[in-house]
């Protein structure tokens, strides 16, 4: 028999869980959408239209704040000592990863000069297909016809969005595609570093090593493309720039927190809500025109992304069940008496 006090305690736990999901989800969506909108605002002519400089500032502030967090709370970096011991081996992976991340951020910020936030967000939905293809090529994923069909739906929706763009600019499309290709390549290497290669780094340790490796190539590029106007614009806009860069660091922390505290299903739902919120807010704030074809294409893409999330959650559940079954078999074997006389 369930006592009223037990029922009340169970309901309180449910409300607490729902409240946590809502709090983290709403904060993550707000910060993610806010940073994208903020970047578009800063890249406007007359403010700070310097993609390389803005990206370098993001990396410099991210590294500085990550180091500050490490000094205050080193326990949040559980694999830091292992990373220090294997830093030369780690650089072999983090070096190219940092360069790819720098390219991804620069080309993504530069694309804001030519294309609308809504159009760029439509293109970003295709990342899941790029990552899956790359993962199959390097052996991290196995080809599956169900996944192939779902990715076909996603790509169909993305294609409709691109073709339906009213103010299509080819250079913006190229920059965004380059950004997505570099970001997906970076994610593949990051998965290897954080799940394999004998390292299995935690997220914050990964960030603290990645940031300077991304900053170095950006500073080199900035040196060769230096313009005195960058310094003039920085002096004029530095308070907003520091807030912008700090927001980029906060987003990295929120992504780690969301993945750690919420279920995979909650993360997928939050991601879908975030995408819709970004597209709607960009249309309202910047007046980005969205054609009827793009609305249809985006709806198809959202359906595809949701189906993809369902497949991934099912896959993870099957892996967890298989691992639990193997563990149960091992436990049963250990419990069996070794003496044949006892078995009789």
C-alpha positions as CSV (number, residue, x, y, z in Angstrom):
1,X,0.0,0.0,0.0
2,X,1.3,3.4,-1.0
3,X,1.2,5.9,1.8
4,X,0.1,9.6,1.1
5,X,3.6,10.7,2.3
6,X,5.3,8.4,-0.3
7,X,2.9,9.6,-3.0
8,X,3.6,13.2,-2.2
9,X,7.4,12.5,-2.2
10,X,7.1,10.8,-5.6
11,X,5.2,13.8,-7.1
12,X,7.7,16.2,-5.6
13,X,10.5,14.3,-7.3
14,X,8.6,14.4,-10.6
15,X,8.0,18.1,-10.3
16,X,11.7,18.6,-9.5
17,X,12.8,16.6,-12.6
18,X,10.4,18.5,-14.8
19,X,11.5,21.8,-13.3
20,X,15.2,20.9,-13.9
21,X,14.5,20.0,-17.6
22,X,12.6,23.2,-18.1
23,X,15.2,25.4,-16.4
24,X,18.2,23.9,-18.3
25,X,16.3,23.6,-21.6
26,X,15.0,27.2,-21.6
27,X,18.4,28.6,-20.5
28,X,20.2,26.5,-23.2
29,X,17.8,27.7,-26.0
30,X,17.9,31.3,-24.9
31,X,21.8,31.4,-24.7
32,X,22.2,29.5,-28.0
33,X,19.7,31.6,-29.9
34,X,21.0,34.7,-28.2
35,X,24.6,34.1,-29.3
36,X,23.6,33.4,-32.9
37,X,21.6,36.6,-33.0
38,X,24.3,38.5,-31.1
39,X,27.0,37.4,-33.7
40,X,24.8,38.5,-36.6
41,X,24.3,41.9,-34.8
42,X,28.0,42.3,-34.2
43,X,29.0,41.4,-37.8
44,X,26.9,44.2,-39.2
45,X,28.8,47.0,-41.0
46,X,29.5,49.9,-38.5
47,X,29.9,47.6,-35.5
48,X,32.5,44.8,-35.8
49,X,32.4,43.2,-39.2
50,X,35.7,41.3,-38.7
51,X,35.1,37.6,-38.7
52,X,38.7,36.4,-37.9
53,X,39.1,39.0,-35.1
54,X,35.7,38.1,-33.5
55,X,36.5,34.4,-33.6
56,X,39.9,34.9,-32.1
57,X,38.4,37.0,-29.3
58,X,35.9,34.1,-28.6
59,X,38.7,31.6,-28.3
60,X,40.9,33.9,-26.1
61,X,38.0,34.6,-23.7
62,X,37.0,30.9,-23.7
63,X,40.5,29.8,-22.8
64,X,40.9,32.5,-20.1
65,X,37.6,31.7,-18.5
66,X,38.3,28.0,-18.7
67,X,41.6,28.5,-16.9
68,X,39.8,30.6,-14.3
69,X,37.3,27.8,-13.7
70,X,40.2,25.3,-13.5
71,X,42.0,27.4,-10.8
72,X,38.8,27.8,-8.8
73,X,37.4,24.2,-9.2
74,X,40.0,21.7,-10.5
75,X,37.6,18.9,-9.6
76,X,35.5,19.8,-12.6
77,X,38.4,18.6,-14.8
78,X,38.8,14.9,-13.7
79,X,40.9,13.9,-16.7
80,X,43.3,16.9,-16.6
81,X,46.2,15.0,-15.0
82,X,46.0,12.3,-17.6
83,X,45.9,15.0,-20.3
84,X,49.0,16.7,-18.9
85,X,50.9,13.3,-18.8
86,X,50.0,12.7,-22.5
87,X,50.1,16.2,-23.8
88,X,52.4,15.5,-26.7
89,X,50.2,12.6,-27.8
90,X,47.1,14.8,-27.2
91,X,48.4,17.6,-29.4
92,X,48.5,15.2,-32.4
93,X,44.7,15.1,-32.2
94,X,43.9,18.5,-30.8
95,X,46.2,20.4,-33.2
96,X,44.3,19.7,-36.4
97,X,41.0,19.7,-34.4
98,X,41.8,23.3,-33.2
99,X,42.5,24.4,-36.8
100,X,39.2,22.9,-38.0
101,X,37.3,24.6,-35.2
102,X,38.9,27.9,-36.0
103,X,38.0,27.5,-39.7
104,X,34.4,26.5,-38.7
105,X,33.9,29.6,-36.4
106,X,35.5,32.0,-38.9
107,X,33.5,30.9,-41.9
108,X,30.3,30.7,-39.8
109,X,30.8,34.3,-38.6
110,X,31.8,35.5,-42.1
111,X,28.6,34.0,-43.5
112,X,26.5,36.4,-41.4
113,X,27.8,39.2,-43.7
114,X,26.0,37.7,-46.7
115,X,23.1,35.5,-45.6
116,X,20.2,35.6,-43.1
117,X,20.3,33.8,-39.8
118,X,17.2,31.8,-40.8
119,X,18.9,30.6,-44.1
120,X,22.1,29.6,-42.2
121,X,20.1,27.8,-39.6
122,X,18.3,25.9,-42.4
123,X,21.7,24.7,-43.7
124,X,23.0,23.7,-40.3
125,X,20.2,21.1,-40.1
126,X,22.2,19.1,-42.7
127,X,25.0,18.5,-40.2
128,X,23.5,15.3,-39.0
129,X,23.9,13.8,-42.5
130,X,27.5,15.0,-42.9
131,X,28.5,13.6,-39.5
132,X,26.9,10.3,-40.2
133,X,28.6,10.0,-43.6
134,X,32.0,10.9,-42.1
135,X,31.5,8.5,-39.2
136,X,30.8,5.6,-41.5
137,X,33.9,6.4,-43.5
138,X,36.2,6.3,-40.4
139,X,34.4,3.3,-38.8
140,X,32.7,5.1,-35.9
141,X,29.2,4.3,-37.3
142,X,27.8,1.3,-39.3
143,X,25.6,1.9,-42.3
144,X,22.0,1.4,-41.6
145,X,19.1,1.6,-44.1
146,X,16.7,3.1,-41.5
147,X,19.2,5.9,-40.8
148,X,19.8,6.4,-44.5
149,X,16.1,6.8,-45.1
150,X,15.8,9.3,-42.2
151,X,18.8,11.3,-43.4
152,X,17.2,11.4,-46.9
153,X,14.2,13.1,-45.3
154,X,16.5,15.6,-43.6
155,X,18.4,16.4,-46.8
156,X,15.2,16.7,-48.7
157,X,13.9,19.3,-46.3
158,X,17.3,21.2,-46.3
159,X,17.3,21.2,-50.1
160,X,13.8,22.8,-50.2
161,X,15.0,25.4,-47.7
162,X,18.1,26.3,-49.8
163,X,16.2,26.4,-53.1
164,X,13.4,28.5,-51.5
165,X,15.8,31.2,-50.3
166,X,14.6,34.6,-51.5
167,X,17.9,36.5,-51.1
168,X,20.3,33.7,-52.1
169,X,24.0,34.7,-52.0
170,X,26.5,32.1,-53.3
171,X,29.4,33.2,-51.2
172,X,27.3,33.0,-48.0
173,X,26.3,29.5,-49.0
174,X,29.9,28.5,-49.6
175,X,31.1,30.0,-46.4
176,X,28.4,28.2,-44.4
177,X,29.0,24.9,-46.1
178,X,32.8,25.2,-45.4
179,X,31.9,26.0,-41.8
180,X,29.7,22.9,-41.5
181,X,32.2,20.6,-43.1
182,X,35.0,21.8,-40.8
183,X,32.7,21.6,-37.7
184,X,31.6,18.1,-38.5
185,X,35.3,17.0,-39.1
186,X,36.2,18.6,-35.8
187,X,33.3,16.7,-34.1
188,X,34.5,13.4,-35.5
189,X,38.1,14.0,-34.1
190,X,36.6,15.2,-30.9
191,X,34.6,12.0,-30.5
192,X,37.8,10.0,-31.0
193,X,39.6,12.1,-28.3
194,X,36.8,12.0,-25.8
195,X,35.7,8.4,-26.2
196,X,38.9,6.7,-27.4
197,X,42.5,7.1,-28.3
198,X,43.3,6.0,-24.7
199,X,42.3,9.5,-23.4
200,X,38.6,9.8,-22.9
201,X,38.8,13.5,-21.9
202,X,36.0,15.2,-20.0
203,X,34.4,18.2,-21.8
204,X,36.0,21.0,-19.8
205,X,39.5,19.5,-20.1
206,X,38.8,19.1,-23.8
207,X,37.8,22.8,-24.1
208,X,40.9,24.0,-22.2
209,X,43.2,22.3,-24.7
210,X,41.2,23.0,-27.8
211,X,40.8,26.8,-27.3
212,X,44.6,27.7,-27.6
213,X,45.0,25.3,-30.5
214,X,42.2,27.2,-32.3
215,X,43.5,30.6,-31.2
216,X,47.0,30.1,-32.7
217,X,45.9,29.7,-36.4
218,X,43.4,32.6,-35.9
219,X,46.1,34.9,-34.6
220,X,48.4,34.0,-37.5
221,X,45.6,34.7,-40.0
222,X,44.8,37.9,-38.2
223,X,48.4,39.0,-38.4
224,X,48.4,38.7,-42.2
225,X,45.0,40.3,-42.6
226,X,45.4,43.0,-40.0
227,X,43.5,46.2,-40.6
228,X,43.8,49.3,-38.4
229,X,40.0,49.5,-38.5
230,X,39.8,46.4,-36.3
231,X,41.4,48.2,-33.4
232,X,39.2,51.3,-34.0
233,X,36.0,49.1,-34.0
234,X,37.3,47.1,-30.9
235,X,37.8,50.3,-28.9
236,X,34.3,51.5,-29.9
237,X,32.6,48.1,-29.2
238,X,34.7,46.4,-26.6
239,X,32.0,46.1,-23.8
240,X,29.6,44.4,-26.3
241,X,32.4,42.2,-27.6
242,X,33.4,41.0,-24.2
243,X,29.8,40.1,-23.4
244,X,29.5,38.4,-26.8
245,X,32.7,36.3,-26.1
246,X,31.6,35.4,-22.6
247,X,28.3,34.3,-23.9
248,X,30.1,31.9,-26.3
249,X,31.9,30.4,-23.3
250,X,28.7,30.1,-21.3
251,X,27.1,28.2,-24.2
252,X,29.9,25.6,-24.1
253,X,29.3,25.1,-20.4
254,X,25.5,24.8,-21.0
255,X,26.0,22.2,-23.7
256,X,28.1,20.1,-21.3
257,X,25.6,20.5,-18.5
258,X,22.6,19.6,-20.8
259,X,24.3,16.5,-22.1
260,X,25.2,15.5,-18.5
261,X,22.0,16.2,-16.7
262,X,19.3,15.5,-19.2
263,X,18.3,12.4,-21.1
264,X,19.0,12.0,-24.8
265,X,15.3,12.4,-25.6
266,X,15.1,15.7,-23.7
267,X,18.2,16.9,-25.5
268,X,16.7,16.1,-28.9
269,X,13.4,17.9,-28.0
270,X,15.3,20.9,-26.8
271,X,17.4,21.0,-30.0
272,X,14.3,21.0,-32.1
273,X,12.7,23.7,-30.0
274,X,16.0,25.7,-30.3
275,X,16.0,25.5,-34.1
276,X,12.4,26.7,-34.4
277,X,13.0,29.5,-31.9
278,X,16.1,30.7,-33.8
279,X,14.3,30.8,-37.2
280,X,11.3,32.6,-35.7
281,X,13.4,35.1,-33.8
282,X,15.6,35.9,-36.7
283,X,12.5,36.6,-38.8
284,X,11.1,38.9,-36.2
285,X,14.4,40.7,-35.1
286,X,16.1,41.0,-38.5
287,X,13.1,40.8,-40.7
288,X,14.6,37.8,-42.6
289,X,12.1,36.8,-45.3
290,X,11.0,33.2,-45.1
291,X,9.3,31.7,-48.2
292,X,6.5,29.2,-48.1
293,X,8.8,26.6,-49.6
294,X,11.3,27.1,-46.8
295,X,8.5,26.7,-44.2
296,X,7.6,23.4,-45.8
297,X,11.2,22.3,-46.1
298,X,12.0,23.3,-42.5
299,X,8.9,21.3,-41.3
300,X,10.2,18.2,-43.2
301,X,13.7,18.7,-41.7
302,X,12.3,19.0,-38.2
303,X,10.4,15.7,-38.7
304,X,13.6,14.1,-40.0
305,X,15.7,15.3,-37.0
306,X,13.0,14.1,-34.6
307,X,13.0,10.6,-36.3
308,X,16.9,10.6,-36.2
309,X,16.8,11.4,-32.4
310,X,14.3,8.5,-31.9
311,X,16.7,6.1,-33.8
312,X,19.7,7.2,-31.8
313,X,17.8,6.8,-28.5
314,X,16.6,3.3,-29.5
315,X,20.2,2.4,-30.5
316,X,21.6,3.6,-27.1
317,X,18.9,1.7,-25.3
318,X,19.7,-1.5,-27.2
319,X,23.4,-1.1,-26.4
320,X,22.6,-0.5,-22.7
321,X,20.4,-3.6,-22.6
322,X,23.1,-5.7,-24.3
323,X,25.8,-4.4,-21.8
324,X,23.4,-5.2,-18.9
325,X,22.8,-8.7,-20.3
326,X,26.5,-9.4,-20.5
327,X,27.1,-8.1,-17.0
328,X,24.2,-10.3,-15.7
329,X,25.7,-13.4,-17.4
330,X,29.2,-12.6,-15.9
331,X,27.6,-12.2,-12.5
332,X,25.8,-15.5,-12.8
333,X,29.0,-17.3,-13.8
334,X,30.8,-16.0,-10.8
335,X,28.0,-17.1,-8.5
336,X,28.1,-20.7,-9.7
337,X,29.9,-23.1,-7.3
338,X,33.3,-24.2,-8.7
339,X,33.2,-27.6,-6.9
340,X,31.3,-30.2,-9.1
341,X,30.1,-31.9,-5.9
342,X,28.2,-28.8,-4.8
343,X,26.5,-28.5,-8.2
344,X,25.0,-32.0,-7.7
